[in-house]
């Protein structure tokens, strides 16, 4: 172990750390249950600065911050009745407050910053007025738009791709794609599941998200369901896409890998000897010398639904 940093306790109350850290420019940024946000030296663990707004109602920092253009962004307020969420923007160098914005409900999601706009979901307990997805000017904190999910919890961080803000909403069982410019609904798809802890991934024109116990793949343009696979237990992890495969875990203690069907080899019937030189097939027939460039099958996500883990 290189070093450890213990959040001060009991002088600041609760001291658990749920927030995943952001590590940028040899610094570690994270928040704690105690309502403070910390910056440490990544090599030594030494405290560089810490921040709390002094109100006593800042609440827990549950999720990872975002670091963009020298500013660190995070949401607070999760942890119980009485905490009302705020979004903060701090100078990453010294921890000075640049702006803060009052959401009105708990924030159990991470902010996403794209093209100077910050997007964040709120509504962990679903009992206050700030439920939904919010878009703020990342430079000033000015409200651009708010999509109200009407007392429906947002417990997964949105993804922004191709001008769409995509997320799942708990209890009304919908996956939404909003227009990133104004928050209007581009499409919404009902999934017969309640829990949306999994943040979506987008690849190859497909949205992959855990919805309750199901892993779902949707068309990013219209939200139509391409396939789903029921793992039986709740998926609380977010899917990862790599090497043309999807990896995701469930609360059953199982990690799943889904990929396209095995590629079928392309055959070419030749009666004469064939030579392979630098990826080129060379053969002769009927007095003609022929050259074929070796090709691999086109890659991409398959459409048929998965029948067993490991394929779709």
VOGU-3710 file (C-alpha; in Angstrom, 3 decimals, decimal comma):
1> xxxxxxxxxx> 0,000/0,000/0,000  1,398/3,376/-1,032  -0,733/5,534/1,274  -4,150/5,901/2,915  -6,262/8,930/3,735  -8,901/8,769/6,448  -11,754/11,223/6,293  -11,746/13,112/9,631  -14,149/11,638/12,196  -16,043/12,216/14,450
11> xxxxxxxxxx> -15,546/15,965/14,236  -17,320/16,011/10,863  -19,837/13,247/11,546  -20,243/10,407/9,045  -17,075/9,571/7,181  -17,817/6,854/4,614  -16,604/7,281/1,034  -19,019/6,162/-1,706  -17,782/8,581/-4,338  -15,485/7,080/-6,951
21> xxxxxxxxxx> -12,450/9,345/-7,304  -11,438/11,346/-10,338  -7,666/11,321/-10,849  -6,365/14,171/-13,015  -3,003/15,924/-13,195  -1,566/13,946/-10,284  -4,482/14,862/-8,016  -7,325/12,783/-6,565  -10,784/14,365/-6,239  -13,609/12,745/-4,265
31> xxxxxxxxxx> -16,444/13,437/-1,836  -17,569/11,828/1,409  -20,605/11,181/3,565  -19,479/14,002/5,819  -20,559/16,648/3,279  -17,004/17,605/2,354  -15,153/17,375/-0,934  -11,426/16,576/-0,962  -8,391/17,006/-3,193  -5,299/14,907/-2,458
41> xxxxxxxxxx> -1,828/14,497/-3,909  -2,015/11,284/-5,964  1,525/10,235/-5,048  1,510/10,889/-1,297  -2,157/11,123/-0,236  -1,442/14,524/1,293  -4,460/16,824/1,584  -4,191/19,734/-0,865  -7,582/21,325/-0,185  -11,049/20,518/1,124
51> xxxxxxxxxx> -14,406/22,191/0,572  -17,773/22,452/2,302  -20,265/25,243/1,784  -20,679/25,682/5,548  -24,456/25,294/5,445  -24,510/21,967/7,280  -27,030/20,715/4,721  -24,698/19,965/1,846  -25,344/16,260/2,314  -23,459/13,213/1,169
61> xxxxxxxxxx> -21,408/13,140/-1,997  -22,277/9,684/-3,337  -21,077/9,637/-6,927  -17,938/10,418/-8,909  -17,160/14,013/-9,847  -16,495/15,247/-13,387  -13,338/17,168/-14,271  -13,483/19,455/-17,327  -11,268/22,421/-18,265  -9,826/22,901/-14,790
71> xxxxxxxxxx> -13,216/22,716/-13,035  -14,451/19,847/-10,890  -18,233/19,270/-10,786  -20,261/17,136/-8,372  -23,730/16,724/-6,902  -24,696/16,384/-3,244  -27,668/15,916/-1,004  -28,163/12,164/-0,938  -28,538/10,590/2,453  -31,986/11,202/3,886
81> xxxxxxxxxx> -34,933/13,496/4,441  -33,818/17,086/4,928  -30,994/17,067/2,413  -31,807/19,000/-0,730  -29,387/18,500/-3,563  -26,930/21,030/-4,891  -24,612/20,968/-7,886  -21,181/22,495/-7,278  -18,445/23,752/-9,581  -15,062/24,262/-7,909
91> xxxxxxxxxx> -11,725/25,504/-9,166  -9,761/22,248/-9,356  -6,525/24,030/-8,464  -7,540/25,565/-5,136  -11,097/24,405/-4,332  -12,638/27,867/-4,593  -16,342/27,919/-5,396  -17,135/29,025/-8,951  -20,893/28,472/-8,741  -23,511/26,272/-7,120
101> xxxxxxxxxx> -27,078/25,453/-8,158  -29,958/24,235/-5,997  -31,730/21,180/-7,451  -34,254/20,529/-4,683  -33,889/16,757/-4,385  -31,123/14,302/-3,675  -28,503/13,651/-6,355  -27,272/10,047/-6,550  -25,759/10,435/-10,040  -22,558/11,745/-11,590
111> xxxxxxxxxx> -22,572/14,866/-13,756  -21,792/14,659/-17,471  -20,317/17,713/-19,203  -20,551/17,986/-22,994  -20,003/21,152/-25,044  -20,097/23,394/-21,936  -23,401/21,922/-20,747  -23,663/19,908/-17,528  -26,308/17,154/-17,366  -27,245/15,462/-14,090
121> xxxxxxxxxx> -30,074/13,310/-12,721  -31,802/13,798/-9,379  -34,498/12,227/-7,254  -33,062/9,479/-5,096  -35,929/9,402/-2,617  -38,570/10,743/-4,976  -40,163/12,867/-2,263  -39,101/16,376/-3,273  -39,615/18,675/-6,226  -36,302/18,282/-8,052
131> xxxxxxxxxx> -36,782/14,885/-9,695  -35,635/14,445/-13,265  -32,735/15,476/-15,453  -31,228/18,950/-15,334  -29,110/20,809/-17,880  -26,951/23,692/-16,628  -24,448/26,003/-18,271  -21,164/24,467/-17,082  -19,456/27,872/-17,050  -22,052/29,853/-15,054
141> xxxxxxxxxx> -24,460/27,365/-13,465  -27,402/28,948/-15,290  -30,418/26,651/-15,754  -30,921/25,695/-19,403  -33,740/23,175/-18,997  -35,259/20,637/-16,618  -37,062/17,431/-17,606  -39,454/16,609/-14,756  -40,041/12,895/-14,151  -42,796/13,744/-11,614
151> xxxxxxxxxx> -41,646/12,078/-8,406  -39,836/9,312/-10,245  -36,322/8,527/-9,044  -33,251/8,876/-11,287  -30,553/6,574/-9,948  -28,367/6,188/-13,033  -26,083/8,745/-14,624  -27,094/9,864/-18,117  -25,037/9,402/-21,241  -24,921/12,078/-23,940
161> xxxxxxxxxx> -24,374/10,973/-27,533  -25,405/12,295/-30,957  -27,345/15,160/-29,383  -29,367/12,866/-27,116  -29,408/12,551/-23,315  -30,182/8,905/-22,509  -31,119/7,491/-19,087  -33,509/5,167/-17,285  -36,158/6,293/-14,798  -37,119/4,175/-11,849
171> xxxxxxxxxx> -40,786/3,326/-11,087  -42,264/4,563/-14,355  -40,135/1,883/-16,028  -38,996/3,963/-19,000  -35,763/4,548/-20,852  -35,673/8,074/-22,260  -33,756/9,885/-24,953  -34,048/13,670/-24,651  -32,968/16,344/-27,084  -29,786/17,734/-25,505
181> xxxxxxxxxx> -30,674/21,237/-26,705  -34,022/21,691/-24,959  -34,911/18,525/-23,016  -37,794/17,526/-25,265  -38,480/13,798/-25,582  -36,980/12,201/-28,685  -38,215/8,755/-27,688  -39,195/6,771/-24,610  -39,372/3,004/-24,283  -41,271/1,105/-21,607
191> xxxxxxxxxx> -39,404/-1,783/-19,979  -41,327/-4,073/-17,651  -38,786/-3,600/-14,865  -38,552/-1,227/-11,896  -34,881/-0,843/-10,993  -32,591/1,366/-13,063  -29,261/1,509/-11,269  -27,261/0,771/-14,404  -26,015/3,715/-16,451  -26,323/3,180/-20,208
201> xxxxxxxxxx> -23,522/2,538/-22,663  -23,765/3,445/-26,342  -21,834/1,758/-29,134  -22,378/0,956/-32,805  -25,712/2,773/-32,824  -27,036/0,712/-29,905  -27,968/1,608/-26,316  -27,086/-1,079/-23,761  -28,549/-0,727/-20,269  -29,463/-2,845/-17,279
211> xxxxxxxxxx> -33,163/-2,608/-16,416  -34,061/-4,583/-13,335  -32,771/-8,088/-14,034  -32,680/-7,577/-17,796  -29,851/-6,428/-20,015  -31,463/-4,551/-22,891  -30,183/-3,394/-26,252  -32,103/-0,617/-28,023  -31,776/1,308/-31,260  -30,257/4,690/-30,384
221> xxxxxxxxxx> -32,293/6,464/-33,075  -35,820/5,372/-32,112  -35,588/3,361/-28,871  -36,891/0,124/-30,391  -35,816/-2,958/-28,441  -33,363/-5,123/-30,369  -32,995/-7,799/-27,715  -33,003/-8,388/-23,964  -31,603/-11,065/-21,708  -32,966/-11,842/-18,227
231> xxxxxxxxxx> -30,223/-12,532/-15,678  -32,919/-13,223/-13,025  -31,223/-10,909/-10,483  -30,985/-7,115/-10,462  -28,268/-5,533/-12,602  -26,787/-2,676/-10,595  -23,522/-2,419/-12,522  -23,131/-0,442/-15,722  -22,280/-2,351/-18,906  -18,837/-2,019/-20,466
241> xxxxxxxxxx> -18,320/-2,413/-24,207  -14,951/-3,565/-25,528  -13,613/-5,826/-28,269  -17,086/-6,108/-29,824  -18,489/-7,576/-26,613  -20,675/-6,371/-23,726  -19,641/-7,117/-20,125  -22,013/-6,662/-17,181  -22,470/-8,037/-13,656  -25,597/-8,878/-11,650
251> xxxxxxxxxx> -26,358/-9,136/-7,949  -26,472/-12,907/-8,373  -22,678/-12,801/-8,216  -22,252/-13,422/-11,929  -20,361/-11,520/-14,602  -21,803/-11,928/-18,096  -20,183/-11,469/-21,482  -22,286/-11,106/-24,630  -20,955/-11,053/-28,160  -22,011/-11,571/-31,767
261> xxxxxxxxxx> -22,503/-15,089/-33,159  -19,363/-16,907/-34,309  -18,271/-15,717/-37,727  -18,797/-18,201/-40,568  -15,663/-18,731/-42,660  -15,842/-17,723/-46,285  -14,745/-20,571/-48,540  -13,260/-20,472/-52,027  -12,985/-23,736/-53,980  -9,596/-24,009/-55,676
271> xxxxxxxxxx> -8,105/-27,085/-57,331  -4,608/-25,696/-57,706  -2,012/-24,745/-55,068  -2,628/-21,481/-53,243  0,092/-19,249/-51,817  -0,510/-16,644/-49,068  1,993/-13,766/-49,201  1,577/-10,618/-47,080  -2,148/-11,174/-46,685  -2,762/-11,818/-50,427
281> xxxxxxxxxx> -3,916/-15,166/-51,825  -2,244/-16,023/-55,135  -3,487/-18,845/-57,383  -3,406/-19,816/-61,050  -6,171/-21,428/-63,102  -6,861/-21,705/-66,846  -3,735/-19,723/-67,623  -4,809/-16,768/-65,459  -2,955/-15,571/-62,378  -5,498/-14,388/-59,732
291> xxxxxxxxxx> -4,961/-12,298/-56,601  -7,370/-12,146/-53,630  -6,904/-9,883/-50,627  -7,595/-11,673/-47,361  -10,702/-10,201/-45,729  -12,207/-10,478/-42,282  -15,944/-10,516/-41,708  -17,515/-7,161/-40,926  -17,694/-6,473/-37,259  -20,647/-5,020/-35,391
301> xxxxxxxxxx> -23,285/-5,856/-32,843  -25,495/-8,724/-33,922  -29,262/-8,330/-34,048  -30,549/-11,807/-33,033  -31,457/-12,013/-29,324  -29,080/-13,852/-27,014  -30,001/-17,435/-26,236  -27,226/-18,141/-23,771  -24,696/-15,948/-21,959  -21,714/-15,382/-24,156
311> xx> -23,569/-14,946/-27,463  -26,424/-13,026/-29,008
//
